[in-house]
């Protein structure tokens, strides 16, 4: 039995295919369309999933969509009516699009897929919960979902047992941790639904100078709930602004213009805002731990990608085990919908656990060779032993490597299939990669990938702890911070990925080889893309990125590419990446509450 799950129309469109309760394939549309955060119908992602299974759409038994469009439409309609006349522009912008297409998602899916099969609609936060709990290792767990907004819900909690999930409480629009973080992101001049990572990266450079002002903006309550002070927000009536003039007066400065200089004020706003978000999440998690008295917690929704908050939950609440799947945001809604149908609606036992993120397309030797030959590339083929030795030696000598192996990752993190790798001992590595490879802001940190059996030596983690999805940020041990400047952030932390040979294969063996060569079984691992572009998907994407950046070598399958025809104009490449970032999916130009 095949179940196809879909998410689209808001941001990060994706498709996921489940066969007899086991995930076959899943991918975001952006990887194929090359349009970052692509929100359109995931036609290419669907085609990939069907091809990976070797089936046609006629062989799919159930098709599911990750939320209920009519309920969402009613929320937008009621919000517009309640705020009239200042909601006029929201009404004018939203209604034509909703009436033309978004309200008829079911028939649109049927048209796009060429099927008359009925479409199953799953509530947005139920899709999130299913994406975590139903693929987790837990038979029983507390469920916590947090994002901008689904239909009405922005935060939900409850429990999962077996294949069943129950929500016991929720927080509704306009009160939202996700929308609060979006307001902070926008105020700092970053793009909502994309720049939140920048706020997290900038936060350690600041001080908690504005905590009192953020406590004026949001009221955190002893039972774990919270309410935004809507006097400072605009997301309940505007499609263009998350905050209003009162917010700017409260903080004492107007919003930062994109690409303008960042100063101490912006650092302190980022630090204070991140701290308040952490406190909100932690307060809620503590309340749930006391309420349910269960050891296991499953987290989903875009806020679940806030890895600093996740680590604090691990360290400071009563939960012993936490599971977050790698596509915790809206793209994971496709995954959750598919498993909700396969397990919960059909009443079938769970038979699958998500232990890795490699669910996208892969390319064999023939396909890679053909792509390189077509591009006129010069390359050499190596045995695995030669490949690992040469790659490890290149990294140890200070080179930055594009690493393209196996099936592409699901979710926003590169986890060793479509990665850029470097030596974490190099104190200049952040400057090199940010400036000449990814063309992004100077303060953006890089993650350490480490052999699981050696992780406790270098990071303050329990022995044997699994961190396969790079979703938590423990401390780098003080005695190793000078040894690992490339992966030690300003606050002494690192977003750790632990590796095992059975799950990470060749990537694990490379890091082990590097460890044998240098004595340090850790490498810098960041996503194989430049600012403004999605992570590479195909061999052609990888080679093109290699040519247009400061990468020293491309290791793709069994091949190594080192030669580039001509030199790179780094300033032109940087300007191009900024332009690309500004032309992301049009949905990102509207605030999440009105989509």
For each residue, the residues with C-beta under 8 A, 3 or more apart:
1: 19 20 61 62 342
2: 17 18 19 53 55 59 60 61 62
3: 17 18 60 61 62 63 64 338 339 341 342
4: 15 16 17 18 46 49 57 60 62 63 64 338
5: 15 16 17 18 64 66 127 333 334 335 336 337 338 339 341
6: 13 14 15 41 42 46 63 64 65 66 109 334 337
7: 10 12 13 14 15 42 65 66 67 127 330 331 332 333 334 337
8: 13 14 29 39 40 41 42
9: 13 39 40 41 102 105 587 595
10: 7 39 330 587 592 595
11: 37 39 193 329 330 585 587 588 592 595
12: 7 28 30 37 38 39 329 330 331
13: 6 7 8 9 28 29 30 38 39 40 41 42 45 331
14: 6 7 8 26 27 28 29 42 45 327 330 331 332 333 334 335 410
15: 4 5 6 7 26 27 29 42 45 46 48 49 334
16: 4 5 23 25 26 49 334 335 337 338 359
17: 2 3 4 5 23 24 25 26 49 50 52 53 60 338
18: 2 3 4 5 21 22 23 24 338 339 342 352
19: 1 2 22 24 53
20: 1 351
21: 18 339 342 343 348 349 350 351 352
22: 18 19 351 352
23: 16 17 18 26 135 335 338 352 354 359
24: 17 18 19 49 52 53
25: 16 17 48 49 52 53 359 360
26: 14 15 16 17 23 49 327 334 335 359 360 410
27: 14 15 31 32 45 48 49 359 360 361 408 410
28: 12 13 14 31 38 42 45 327 331 410 534
29: 8 13 14 15 32 33 38 40 41 42 43 44 45
30: 12 13 33 34 35 36 37 38 534
31: 27 28 34 45 360 408 534 535 537
32: 27 29 44 45 48 537
33: 29 30 38 40 44
34: 30 31 533 534 541
35: 30 38 534 584 585
36: 30 194 532 533 534 580 581 584 585
37: 11 12 30 193 194 584 585 587 588
38: 12 13 28 29 30 33 35 42 534 585
39: 8 9 10 11 12 13 585 586 587 588
40: 8 9 13 29 33 43 585
41: 6 8 9 13 29 108 109 112
42: 6 7 8 13 14 15 28 29 38 45 46 334
43: 29 40 46 47 112
44: 29 32 33 47 48
45: 13 14 15 27 28 29 31 32 42 48 49
46: 4 6 15 42 43 49 50 57 113
47: 43 44 50 51
48: 15 25 27 32 44 45 51 52 360 361
49: 4 15 16 17 24 25 26 27 45 46 52 53
50: 17 46 47 53 55 56 57 60
51: 47 48 54
52: 17 24 25 48 49 361
53: 2 17 19 24 25 49 50
54: 51
55: 2 50 59 60
56: 50 59
57: 4 46 50 60 113 114 115
58: 115
59: 2 55 56
60: 2 3 4 17 50 55 57 63 115 117
61: 1 2 3
62: 1 2 3 4 117 120 341 342
63: 3 4 6 60 109 113 115 117 118 119 120
64: 3 4 5 6 119 120 121 122 337 338 340 341
65: 6 7 69 105 106 109 119 120 121 122 337
66: 5 6 7 122 124 127 330 333 334 336 337
67: 7 71 72 121 122 123 124 127 150 151 333
68: 71 72 121 122 123 124 151
69: 65 72 73 102 103 105 121
70: 73 74 103
71: 67 68 74 75 123 151 152
72: 67 68 69 75 76 124 150 151
73: 69 70 76 77 98 102 103
74: 70 71 77 78
75: 71 72 78 79 149 151 152 173
76: 72 73 79 80 90 94 98 594
77: 73 74 80 81
78: 74 75 81 82
79: 75 76 82 83 87 90 173 174 236 237
80: 76 77 83 84 87 90 91 94
81: 77 78 84 87
82: 78 79 87
83: 79 80 86 87 90 236 237
84: 80 81 87 88 91
85: 88
86: 83 237
87: 79 80 81 82 83 84 90 91 237
88: 84 85 91 92
89: 92 93 238 239 240
90: 76 79 80 83 87 93 94 237 238 239 594
91: 80 84 87 88 94 95
92: 88 89 95 96
93: 89 90 96 97 239 590 594
94: 76 80 90 91 97 98 239 594
95: 91 92 98 99
96: 92 93 99 100
97: 93 94 100 101 102
98: 73 76 94 95 101 102 103
99: 95 96 103
100: 96 97
101: 97 98 104 105 108
102: 9 69 73 97 98 105
103: 69 70 73 98 99
104: 101 107 108
105: 9 65 69 101 102 108 109 119 121
106: 65 109 110 118 119 121
107: 104 110 111
108: 41 101 104 105 111 112
109: 6 41 63 65 105 106 112 113 119
110: 106 107 113 114 115 116 117 119
111: 107 108 114
112: 41 43 108 109
113: 46 57 63 109 110
114: 57 110 111
115: 57 58 60 63 110
116: 110
117: 60 62 63 110
118: 63 106
119: 63 64 65 105 106 109 110
120: 62 63 64 65 337 341 345
121: 64 65 67 68 69 105 106
122: 64 65 66 67 68 126 127 130 336 337 340 341
123: 67 68 71 126 127 150 151 153
124: 66 67 68 72 127 128 150 151 153 333
125: 128 129 145 147 150 153 156 167 170 301
126: 122 123 129 130 165 167 336 340
127: 5 7 66 67 122 123 124 130 131 332 333 336 337 340
128: 124 125 131 132 145 147 150 156 300 301 328 332 333 336
129: 125 126 132 133 143 145 156 158 160 165 167 298 300 336
130: 122 126 127 133 134 165 335 336 337 339 340 343 344
131: 127 128 134 135 300 325 327 328 332 333 335 336 339
132: 128 129 135 136 143 298 299 300 304 323 324 325 328 332 336
133: 129 130 136 138 141 143 160 165 298 323
134: 130 131 160 163 165 336 339 340 343 344 350
135: 23 131 132 325 335 339 352 353 354
136: 132 133 141 296 298 323 325 353 354
137: 323 353
138: 133 141 160 296 298 321 323
139: 161 162
140: 159 160 161 162 294 296
141: 133 136 138 159 160 294 296 297 298 323
142: 157 158 159 288 289 292 294 296 297 298 319
143: 129 132 133 156 157 158 159 160 165 167 298 300
144: 155 156 157 284 285 288 297 298 299 300
145: 125 128 129 153 155 156 157 299 300 301 304
146: 154 155 177 178 281 284 299 301 302 303 304
147: 125 128 150 154 176 178 301 302 303 329 330
148: 154 176 178 179 182 193 302 592 593
149: 75 152 153 154 173 176 178 179 592 593
150: 67 72 123 124 125 128 147 153 154
151: 67 68 71 72 75 123 124
152: 71 75 149 172 173
153: 123 124 125 145 149 150 156 170 171 172 173
154: 146 147 148 149 150 170 171 172 173 175 176 177 178 179
155: 144 145 146 170 171 176 177 284 301
156: 125 128 129 143 144 145 153 167 169 170 171
157: 142 143 144 145 167 168 169 170 284 288
158: 129 142 143 165 166 167 168 169
159: 140 141 142 143 165 166 168 292 294
160: 129 133 134 138 140 141 143 164 165 166 298
161: 139 140 164
162: 139 140 349 350
163: 134 343 344 347 348 349 350
164: 160 161 344
165: 126 129 130 133 134 143 158 159 160 344
166: 158 159 160
167: 125 126 129 143 156 157 158 170
168: 157 158 159
169: 156 157 158
170: 125 153 154 155 156 157 167
171: 153 154 155 156 175 176 225 226
172: 152 153 154 175
173: 75 79 149 152 153 154 176 236 593
174: 79 179 228 230 233 235 236 593
175: 154 171 172 226 227 228
176: 147 148 149 154 155 171 173 179 180 228 593
177: 146 154 155 180 181 226 277 280 281 303
178: 146 147 148 149 154 181 182 301 302 303 592
179: 148 149 154 174 176 182 183 228 233 235 242 592 593
180: 176 177 183 184 217 218 228 273 276 277 280
181: 177 178 184 185 196 199 273 277 303 306
182: 148 178 179 185 186 192 193 196 235 242 591 592
183: 179 180 186 187 233 235 242 243 247
184: 180 181 187 188 199 269 270 273 274 277
185: 181 182 188 190 191 192 195 196 198 199
186: 182 183 189 190 192 241 242 243 255 591
187: 183 184 242 243 247 248 251 255 256 269
188: 184 185 195 198 199 202 255 256 262 266 269 270
189: 186 255 256 257 258 259 260 266
190: 185 186 194 195 196 198 199 258
191: 185 194 195 258 581 582 584 588
192: 182 185 186 195 196 242 588 591 592
193: 11 37 148 182 196 302 588 592
194: 36 37 190 191 197 581 584 588
195: 185 188 190 191 192 198 199
196: 181 182 185 190 192 193 199 200 302 305 306
197: 194 200 201 444
198: 185 188 190 195 201 202 441 443 444
199: 181 184 185 188 190 195 196 202 203 270 273 274
200: 196 197 203 274 306 307 308
201: 197 198 204 441 443 444 445 489
202: 188 198 199 205 206 262 266 267 270 271 441 443
203: 199 200 206 267 270 271 273 274 275 308
204: 201 271 489 490 491 493
205: 202 267 270 271 443 490
206: 202 203 209 264 266 267 268 269 270 271 272
207: 267 268 271 272
208: 211 268 271 272 275
209: 206 268 271 272
210: 213 214 251 268 269 272 273
211: 208 214 215 272 275 276
212: 215 216
213: 210 216 217 250 251 272
214: 210 211 217 218 272 273 275 276
215: 211 212 218 219 220 276
216: 212 213 229 232 250
217: 180 213 214 228 229 232 247 250 276
218: 180 214 215 226 227 228 229 276 280
219: 215 226 227 228 229
220: 215 226 279 280 283
221: 224 225 226 227 283
222: 287
223: 287
224: 221 283 284 285 286 287 288
225: 171 221 284
226: 171 175 177 218 219 220 221 280 283 284
227: 175 218 219 221
228: 174 175 176 179 180 217 218 219 232 233
229: 216 217 218 219 232 233
230: 174 233 236
231: 246
232: 216 217 228 229 243 244 246 247 250
233: 174 179 183 228 229 230 236 242 243 244 247
234: 237 238 241 242 243 244
235: 174 179 182 183 238 241 242 591 592 593 594
236: 79 83 173 174 230 233 593
237: 79 83 86 87 90 234
238: 89 90 234 235 241 242 591 594
239: 89 90 93 94 590 591 594
240: 89 590 591
241: 186 234 235 238 244 591
242: 179 182 183 186 187 192 233 234 235 238 591
243: 183 186 187 232 233 234 247 248 255
244: 232 233 234 241 247 248
245: 248 249
246: 231 232 249 250
247: 183 187 217 232 233 243 244 250 251
248: 187 243 244 245 251 252 253 254 255
249: 245 246 252
250: 213 216 217 232 246 247
251: 187 210 213 247 248 269
252: 248 249
253: 248 265
254: 248
255: 186 187 188 189 243 248
256: 187 188 189 260 262 266
257: 189 260
258: 189 190 191 582
259: 189 578
260: 189 256 257
261:
262: 188 202 256 266 267 441 443
263: 266 267
264: 206 267 268
265: 253 268 269
266: 188 189 202 206 256 262 263 269 270
267: 202 203 205 206 207 262 263 264 270 271
268: 206 207 208 209 210 264 265 271 272
269: 184 187 188 206 210 251 265 266 272 273
270: 184 188 199 202 203 205 206 266 267 273 274
271: 202 203 204 205 206 207 208 209 267 268 274 275
272: 206 207 208 209 210 211 213 214 268 269 275 276
273: 180 181 184 199 203 210 214 269 270 276 277
274: 184 199 200 203 270 271 277 278 308
275: 203 208 211 214 271 272 278 279
276: 180 211 214 215 217 218 272 273 279 280
277: 177 180 181 184 273 274 280 281 303 306 309
278: 274 275 281 282 306 308 309 312
279: 220 275 276 282 283
280: 177 180 218 220 226 276 277 283 284
281: 146 177 277 278 284 285 303 306 309 312 313
282: 278 279 285 286 309 312 313 316 317
283: 220 221 224 226 279 280 286 287
284: 144 146 155 157 224 225 226 280 281 287 288
285: 144 224 281 282 288 289 297 313 317 319
286: 224 282 283 289 290 316 317 318
287: 222 223 224 283 284 290 291
288: 142 144 157 224 284 285 291 292 297
289: 142 285 286 292 293 294 297 317 318 319
290: 286 287 293 318
291: 287 288
292: 142 159 288 289
293: 289 290 318
294: 140 141 142 159 289 297 319
295: 318 319 320 321
296: 136 138 140 141 142 319 320 321 322 323
297: 141 142 144 285 288 289 294 313 317 319 321 322 323
298: 129 132 133 136 138 141 142 143 144 160 322 323 324
299: 132 144 145 146 304 310 313 322 323 324 328
300: 128 129 131 132 143 144 145 304 324 325 328 332 336
301: 125 128 145 146 147 155 178 304 328 329
302: 146 147 148 178 193 196 305 328 329 330
303: 146 147 177 178 181 277 281 306 309
304: 132 145 146 299 300 301 310 324 328 329 471
305: 196 302 328 329 412 471
306: 181 196 200 277 278 281 303 309 310
307: 200 310 311 470 471 472 473 495
308: 200 203 274 278 311 312 473 493
309: 277 278 281 282 303 306 312 313
310: 299 304 306 307 313 314 322 324 471 472 473
311: 307 308 314 315 472 473 474 493
312: 278 281 282 308 309 315 316
313: 281 282 285 297 299 309 310 316 317 319 322
314: 310 311 317 319 322 472
315: 311 312
316: 282 286 312 313
317: 282 285 286 289 297 313 314
318: 286 289 290 293 295
319: 142 285 289 294 295 296 297 313 314 322
320: 295 296
321: 138 295 296 297
322: 296 297 298 299 310 313 314 319
323: 132 133 136 137 138 141 296 297 298 299
324: 132 298 299 300 304 310 328 469 471
325: 131 132 135 136 300 328 332 335 354 411 469
326: 332 354 357 409 410 411 412 413 415 469 470 471
327: 14 26 28 131 331 332 335 357 410 411 412
328: 128 131 132 299 300 301 302 304 305 324 325 332 411 471
329: 11 12 147 301 302 304 305 332 411 412
330: 7 10 11 12 14 66 147 302 333
331: 7 12 13 14 28 327 334 335 410 411
332: 7 14 127 128 131 132 300 325 326 327 328 329 335 336 411
333: 5 7 14 66 67 124 127 128 131 330 336 337
334: 5 6 7 14 15 16 26 42 66 331 337 338
335: 5 14 16 23 26 130 131 135 325 327 331 332 338 339 410
336: 5 66 122 126 127 128 129 130 131 132 134 300 332 333 339 340
337: 5 6 7 16 64 65 66 120 122 127 130 333 334 340 341
338: 3 4 5 16 17 18 23 64 334 335 341 342
339: 3 5 18 21 130 131 134 135 335 336 342 343 344 352
340: 64 122 126 127 130 134 336 337 343 344 345
341: 3 5 62 64 120 122 337 338 344 345 346
342: 1 3 18 21 62 338 339 345 346 348
343: 21 130 134 163 339 340 346 347 348 349 350
344: 130 134 163 164 165 339 340 341 347
345: 120 340 341 342
346: 341 342 343
347: 163 343 344
348: 21 163 342 343
349: 21 162 163 343
350: 21 134 162 163 343
351: 20 21 22
352: 18 21 22 23 135 339
353: 135 136 137
354: 23 135 136 325 326 357
355: 468 503
356: 415 468 503 504
357: 326 327 354 409 410 411 413 415 468 469
358: 406 407 408 409 410 415 417
359: 16 23 25 26 27 407 408 409 410
360: 25 26 27 31 48 407 408 409 410 417 537
361: 27 48 52 407 408 537 538
362: 406 407 408
363: 367 368 371 538 539 557
364: 367 368 557
365: 368 369 557 558
366: 369 370
367: 363 364 370 371 539
368: 363 364 365 371 372 539 556 557 558 559
369: 365 366 372 373 559
370: 366 367 373 374
371: 363 367 368 374 375 538 539 540 543
372: 368 369 375 377 379 539 543 556 559 561
373: 369 370 376 377
374: 370 371 540
375: 371 372 540 543 544
376: 373 565
377: 372 373 543 561 563
378: 561 563
379: 372 559 560 561
380: 559 560
381: 558 559
382: 386 387 390 558 559 560
383: 386 387 558
384: 387 388 506 509 558
385: 388 389
386: 382 383 389 390
387: 382 383 384 390 391 555 558 560
388: 384 385 391 392 506 509 510 513
389: 385 386 392 393 513
390: 382 386 387 393 394 560
391: 387 388 394 395 401 403 421 510 513 553 555 560
392: 388 389 395 396 510 513 514 517
393: 389 390 396 397 517
394: 390 391 397 399 401 552 553
395: 391 392 399 401 421 422 423 514 523
396: 392 393 423 514 517 518
397: 393 394
398: 423 426
399: 394 395 422 552 553
400: 420 421 422 429 432 433 437 550 551 552
401: 391 394 395 420 421 422 551 552 553 554 555
402: 419 420 528 542 545 546 551 553 554 555 556
403: 391 416 418 419 420 421 507 510 528 555
404: 417 418 528 536 539 542 554 555 556 557
405: 416 417 505 506 507 555 556 557
406: 358 362 417 505 506
407: 358 359 360 361 362 417
408: 27 31 358 359 360 361 362 417 418 535 537
409: 326 357 358 359 360 413 414 415 416 417 418 535
410: 14 26 27 28 326 327 331 335 357 358 359 360
411: 325 326 327 328 329 331 332 357 469
412: 305 326 327 329 527
413: 326 357 409 447 469 470 471 497 527
414: 409 417 418 419 420 525 526 527 528 535
415: 326 356 357 358 409 419 468 469 470 497 504 525
416: 403 405 409 419 449 497 499 504 507 508 525
417: 358 360 404 405 406 407 408 409 414 507
418: 403 404 408 409 414 527 528 529 535 536 537 542
419: 402 403 414 415 416 449 507 525 526 527 528
420: 400 401 402 403 414 433 437 438 524 525 526 527 528 551
421: 391 395 400 401 403 510 523 524 525
422: 395 399 400 401 426 429 432 433 446 486 523 524
423: 395 396 398 426 429 486 518 523 524
424: 429 446 448 484 485 486 487 520 522 523 524
425: 483 484 485 486 518 520
426: 398 422 423 429 432 485 486
427: 485 486
428: 431 432
429: 400 422 423 424 426 432 433 446 485 486 524
430: 433 434 442 444 445 446 485 486
431: 428 434 435 442
432: 400 422 426 428 429 435 436 437 550
433: 400 420 422 429 430 436 437 438 446 524 526
434: 430 431 437 438 439 440 441 442 444
435: 431 432 439 442 550 570
436: 432 433 439 549 550 568 570
437: 400 420 432 433 434 530 549 550 551
438: 420 433 434 444 526 529 530 531 549 577
439: 434 435 436 530 531 549 570 573 574 576 577 578
440: 434 444 530 531 577
441: 198 201 202 262 434 444
442: 430 431 434 435
443: 198 201 202 205 262 490
444: 197 198 201 430 434 438 440 441
445: 201 430 487 489 490 494 495
446: 422 424 429 430 433 486 487 524 525 526
447: 413 470 487 494 495 496 497 524 525 526
448: 424 458 459 476 484 487 494 495 496 497 522 523 524 525
449: 416 419 497 499 507 511 522 523 524 525
450: 454 455 458 459 496 497 498 499 511 521 522
451: 454 455 498 499 508 511 512 515 521
452: 455 464 466 498 499 500
453:
454: 450 451 457 458 515 521 522
455: 450 451 452 458 459 461 465 467 496 498
456: 459 461 462 463 464 465
457: 454 477 480
458: 448 450 454 455 476 477 480 484 522
459: 448 450 455 456 474 475 476 477 494 496
460: 474 475 476 477
461: 455 456 465 467 474 496
462: 456 465
463: 456
464: 452 456
465: 455 456 461 462 498
466: 452 498
467: 455 461 470 471 472 496 497 498
468: 355 356 357 415 497 498 503
469: 324 325 326 357 411 413 415 497
470: 307 326 413 415 447 467 495 496 497 525
471: 304 305 307 310 324 326 328 413 467 495
472: 307 310 311 314 467 495 496
473: 307 308 310 311 489 493 494 495 496
474: 311 459 460 461 493 494 496
475: 459 460 478 492 493 494
476: 448 458 459 460 480 481 484 487 488 492 493 494
477: 457 458 459 460 480 481
478: 475 481 492
479: 483
480: 457 458 476 477 483 484
481: 476 477 478 484 485 488 492
482: 485
483: 425 479 480 520
484: 424 425 448 458 476 480 481 487 488 494 520 522
485: 424 425 426 427 429 430 481 482 488
486: 422 423 424 425 426 427 429 430 446 524
487: 424 445 446 447 448 476 484 494 522 524
488: 476 481 484 485 492 493 494
489: 201 204 445 473 492 493 494
490: 204 205 443 445
491: 204
492: 475 476 478 481 488 489
493: 204 308 311 473 474 475 476 488 489
494: 445 447 448 459 473 474 475 476 484 487 488 489
495: 307 445 447 448 470 471 472 473
496: 447 448 450 455 459 461 467 470 472 473 474
497: 413 415 416 447 448 449 450 467 468 469 470 525
498: 450 451 452 455 465 466 467 468
499: 416 449 450 451 452 503 504 507 508 511
500: 452 503 504 508
501: 504 505 508 509
502: 505
503: 355 356 468 499 500 508
504: 356 415 416 499 500 501 507 508
505: 405 406 501 502 508 509
506: 384 388 405 406 509 510
507: 403 405 416 417 419 449 499 504 510 511
508: 416 451 499 500 501 503 504 505 511 512
509: 384 388 501 505 506 512 513
510: 388 391 392 403 421 506 507 513 514 523
511: 449 450 451 499 507 508 514 515 521 522 523
512: 451 508 509 515 516 521
513: 388 389 391 392 509 510 516 517
514: 392 395 396 510 511 517 518 520 521 523
515: 451 454 511 512 518 519 520 521 522
516: 512 513
517: 392 393 396 513 514
518: 396 423 425 514 515
519: 515
520: 424 425 483 484 514 515
521: 450 451 454 511 512 514 515
522: 424 448 449 450 454 458 484 487 511 515
523: 395 421 422 423 424 448 449 510 511 514
524: 420 421 422 423 424 429 433 446 447 448 449 486 487
525: 414 415 416 419 420 421 446 447 448 449 470 497
526: 414 419 420 433 438 446 447
527: 412 413 414 418 419 420 535
528: 402 403 404 414 418 419 420 535 536 542 545
529: 418 438 533 534 535 536 545
530: 437 438 439 440 533 545 548 549 573 577 580
531: 438 439 440 577 578 580 581
532: 36 576 577 578 579 580 581 582 583 584
533: 34 36 529 530 545 577 580
534: 28 30 31 34 35 36 38 529 537
535: 31 408 409 414 418 527 528 529
536: 404 418 528 529 541 542 545
537: 31 32 360 361 408 418 534 541
538: 361 363 371 541 542
539: 363 367 368 371 372 404 542 543 556 557
540: 371 374 375 543 544
541: 34 536 537 538 544 545
542: 402 404 418 528 536 538 539 545 546 554 556
543: 371 372 375 377 539 540 546 547 554 556 561
544: 375 540 541 547 548
545: 402 528 529 530 533 536 541 542 548 549 551
546: 402 542 543 549 551 553 554 561 564
547: 543 544 564 565
548: 530 544 545 568 573
549: 436 437 438 439 530 545 546 568 573
550: 400 432 435 436 437 568 570
551: 400 401 402 420 437 545 546 554
552: 394 399 400 401 562
553: 391 394 399 401 402 546 560 561 562
554: 401 402 404 542 543 546 551 560 561 562
555: 387 391 401 402 403 404 405 559 560 561
556: 368 372 402 404 405 539 542 543 559 560 561
557: 363 364 365 368 404 405 539
558: 365 368 381 382 383 384 387
559: 368 369 372 379 380 381 382 555 556
560: 379 380 382 387 390 391 553 554 555 556
561: 372 377 378 379 543 546 553 554 555 556
562: 552 553 554
563: 377 378
564: 546 547 567 568
565: 376 547
566:
567: 564
568: 436 548 549 550 564 573
569: 572 573
570: 435 436 439 550 573 574
571: 574 575
572: 569 575 576
573: 439 530 548 549 568 569 570 576 577
574: 439 570 571 577 578
575: 571 572 578 579
576: 439 532 572 573 579 580
577: 438 439 440 530 531 532 533 573 574 580 581
578: 259 439 531 532 574 575 581 582
579: 532 575 576 582 583
580: 36 530 531 532 533 576 577 583 584
581: 36 191 194 531 532 577 578 584
582: 191 258 532 578 579
583: 532 579 580
584: 35 36 37 191 194 532 580 581 588
585: 11 35 36 37 38 39 40 588
586: 39 589 590
587: 9 10 11 37 39 590 595
588: 11 37 39 191 192 193 194 584 585
589: 586
590: 93 239 240 586 587 594 595
591: 182 186 192 235 238 239 240 241 242 594 595
592: 10 11 148 149 178 179 182 192 193 235 595
593: 148 149 173 174 176 179 235 236
594: 76 90 93 94 235 238 239 590 591
595: 9 10 11 587 590 591 592
